[in-house]
Amino acid sequence: MGLLSDHRVVVTGVGDIGGVVAATIAEHGADVEVWDRDQDALDALGMASRCVDVTDADAVAAAVNDCFSTDTLTGLVTSAGVLSMAPVVDLDPVDWRRVIDVNLTGTFLCCQAGARRMLSEEPPAVGRSIVTFSSIGGLRGEPDIAHYSASKFGVIGFTQSLARELGPSGIRVNSVCPGAVDSRMNTEIIEVYATDEGVDPGEVEQTIVDSTPLGRLSTPDDVAGTVVYLLSDLAKFVTSEAIAITGGLVF
Ligand SMILES: NC(=O)c1ccc[n+]([C@@H]2O[C@H](COP(=O)([O-])OP(=O)(O)OC[C@H]3O[C@@H](n4cnc5c(N)ncnc54)[C@H](O)[C@@H]3O)[C@@H](O)[C@H]2O)c1
């Protein structure tokens, strides 16, 4: 029996972190369906999948209703997200709206549809849990990512409200806040900061590592472990939390 046996979980966004998260959830015994707007990324992962744009309310609602059609939905993980970087004075409102639309509105649409379905179903034998993706950028603002940070602070507030609404029905809702994860997204951030500071990207990365008590960047696997815990009944009395997965990064 795996930790997530009898769980049926949708994971959105199968990039560097979400793909590992989905595979790890499956390794722990859950049935998993992954959603992304990028069909090639879905094909590369080789899991049960569906091409869904999380900003499309009708597509999200249809996908939530279709998935695991003969059984209950027990879990939802909203990892689909985008990053762009610019100081506020240069930030194009189009970019602001795109980042808020995917990261915050996309999270809302998936959670709304998922919650509606869960509330319409008989509670399954295992606990139900929603995990949203915030970021260390949802716990503190940094230069050049005001729009990303605003979206990720928003995810935490949204998550806390939803946890209060769904708690009486026994559905838990928590956020994860990854720090500097060894990934393409983090490489982009490090390269922009290196350019801003006129230093080598390796120096920026070393500064992050030196500020991290556990002494390294985090990995997608570090994030996956926390998501598995939050989906599982080990976390049966944990809701409304925003859990930092940063190796203790000092800020
Ligand atoms: N990588 C990091 O260092 C880091 C740190 C903190 C938080 N995060 C957050 O973790 C999550 C996953 O990050 P990642 O590194 O895997 O990112 P990634 O860019 O590798 O993957 C994101 C995935 O989301 C998908 N996506 C984007 N817009 C979509 C849409 N409208 N509909 C459906 N799918 C869409 C992309 O196609 C991609 O596959 C994101 O929410 C990100 O903000 C990442």
The ligand as an SDF file (V2000), in Angstrom:
LIG
                    3D

 44 48  0  0  0  0  0  0  0  0999 V2000
   11.4790   26.9670  -10.6430 N   0  0  0  0  0  0  0  0  0  0  0  0
   11.5710   27.6300   -9.5060 C   0  0  0  0  0  0  0  0  0  0  0  0
   12.6890   27.9490   -9.0210 O   0  0  0  0  0  0  0  0  0  0  0  0
   10.3200   27.9970   -8.7510 C   0  0  0  0  0  0  0  0  0  0  0  0
   10.4550   28.6090   -7.4860 C   0  0  0  0  0  0  0  0  0  0  0  0
    9.2830   28.9290   -6.7810 C   0  0  0  0  0  0  0  0  0  0  0  0
    8.0310   28.6450   -7.3200 C   0  0  0  0  0  0  0  0  0  0  0  0
    7.9430   28.0710   -8.5460 N   0  0  0  0  0  0  0  0  0  0  0  0
    6.6000   27.7880   -9.0600 C   0  0  0  0  0  0  0  0  0  0  0  0
    6.4970   26.3870   -9.2470 O   0  0  0  0  0  0  0  0  0  0  0  0
    5.6070   26.1060  -10.3380 C   0  0  0  0  0  0  0  0  0  0  0  0
    6.2960   25.1900  -11.3210 C   0  0  0  0  0  0  0  0  0  0  0  0
    7.4980   25.8150  -11.7750 O   0  0  0  0  0  0  0  0  0  0  0  0
    8.4520   25.1250  -12.8560 P   0  0  0  0  0  0  0  0  0  0  0  0
    9.8540   25.4900  -12.5170 O   0  0  0  0  0  0  0  0  0  0  0  0
    8.0760   23.7020  -13.0440 O   0  0  0  0  0  0  0  0  0  0  0  0
    8.0270   25.9740  -14.1500 O   0  0  0  0  0  0  0  0  0  0  0  0
    8.1330   25.5550  -15.6990 P   0  0  0  0  0  0  0  0  0  0  0  0
    8.1600   26.8270  -16.4660 O   0  0  0  0  0  0  0  0  0  0  0  0
    9.2390   24.5710  -15.9060 O   0  0  0  0  0  0  0  0  0  0  0  0
    6.7420   24.7990  -15.9440 O   0  0  0  0  0  0  0  0  0  0  0  0
    5.5210   25.4750  -15.9260 C   0  0  0  0  0  0  0  0  0  0  0  0
    4.5370   24.6680  -16.7500 C   0  0  0  0  0  0  0  0  0  0  0  0
    3.2930   25.3630  -16.7180 O   0  0  0  0  0  0  0  0  0  0  0  0
    2.7350   25.2930  -18.0230 C   0  0  0  0  0  0  0  0  0  0  0  0
    1.8060   26.3940  -18.2450 N   0  0  0  0  0  0  0  0  0  0  0  0
    2.0880   27.7120  -18.3300 C   0  0  0  0  0  0  0  0  0  0  0  0
    0.9690   28.4020  -18.5850 N   0  0  0  0  0  0  0  0  0  0  0  0
   -0.0460   27.5030  -18.6490 C   0  0  0  0  0  0  0  0  0  0  0  0
   -1.4380   27.6130  -18.8930 C   0  0  0  0  0  0  0  0  0  0  0  0
   -2.0270   28.8030  -19.1430 N   0  0  0  0  0  0  0  0  0  0  0  0
   -2.1890   26.4920  -18.8830 N   0  0  0  0  0  0  0  0  0  0  0  0
   -1.6120   25.2850  -18.6570 C   0  0  0  0  0  0  0  0  0  0  0  0
   -0.2950   25.1220  -18.4430 N   0  0  0  0  0  0  0  0  0  0  0  0
    0.4810   26.2240  -18.4330 C   0  0  0  0  0  0  0  0  0  0  0  0
    3.9300   25.3640  -18.9720 C   0  0  0  0  0  0  0  0  0  0  0  0
    3.6030   24.8520  -20.2540 O   0  0  0  0  0  0  0  0  0  0  0  0
    4.9610   24.5370  -18.2140 C   0  0  0  0  0  0  0  0  0  0  0  0
    4.9300   23.1710  -18.6170 O   0  0  0  0  0  0  0  0  0  0  0  0
    5.2250   27.4650  -10.9240 C   0  0  0  0  0  0  0  0  0  0  0  0
    3.9730   27.8480  -10.4150 O   0  0  0  0  0  0  0  0  0  0  0  0
    6.3220   28.3860  -10.4220 C   0  0  0  0  0  0  0  0  0  0  0  0
    5.8760   29.7140  -10.3320 O   0  0  0  0  0  0  0  0  0  0  0  0
    9.0450   27.7340   -9.2690 C   0  0  0  0  0  0  0  0  0  0  0  0
  1  2  1  0
  2  3  2  0
  2  4  1  0
  4  5  1  0
  4 44  2  0
  5  6  2  0
  6  7  1  0
  7  8  2  0
  8  9  1  0
  8 44  1  0
  9 10  1  0
  9 42  1  0
 10 11  1  0
 11 12  1  0
 11 40  1  0
 12 13  1  0
 13 14  1  0
 14 15  2  0
 14 16  1  0
 14 17  1  0
 17 18  1  0
 18 19  2  0
 18 20  1  0
 18 21  1  0
 21 22  1  0
 22 23  1  0
 23 24  1  0
 23 38  1  0
 24 25  1  0
 25 26  1  0
 25 36  1  0
 26 27  1  0
 26 35  1  0
 27 28  2  0
 28 29  1  0
 29 30  1  0
 29 35  2  0
 30 31  1  0
 30 32  2  0
 32 33  1  0
 33 34  2  0
 34 35  1  0
 36 37  1  0
 36 38  1  0
 38 39  1  0
 40 41  1  0
 40 42  1  0
 42 43  1  0
M  CHG  2   8   1  16  -1
M  END
$$$$
